[in-house]
Amino acid sequence: VTVTRGGNIVEMFNTAQGRLLITGEPGSGKTILLYKLADYLDTQAVDDSDAPVPLVVNLSGWTPGSTFRDWLIS
């Protein structure tokens, strides 16, 4: 899904069937979009116990050689 500035992040996420990669130039609002989506998904998880709980992590701390699962747990 390619979206231009001003698109609705929740609609984009739903259109992409729950898989979304946010890219853009520095300062273009990627982090804001991510947190808006996480806030929406958090609200969904509070209202629906079967809904997944969003988790935002900084992947720059993940080092090659460790599994993502182990890194996330640590």
Buried (B, 14 or more C-beta within 10 A) or exposed (E): EEBEEEEBBBEBBEEEEEEBEBEEEEEEEEEEBBBBBBEBBBEBBEEEEEEEEBEEEEEEEBEEEEEEEEBEEE
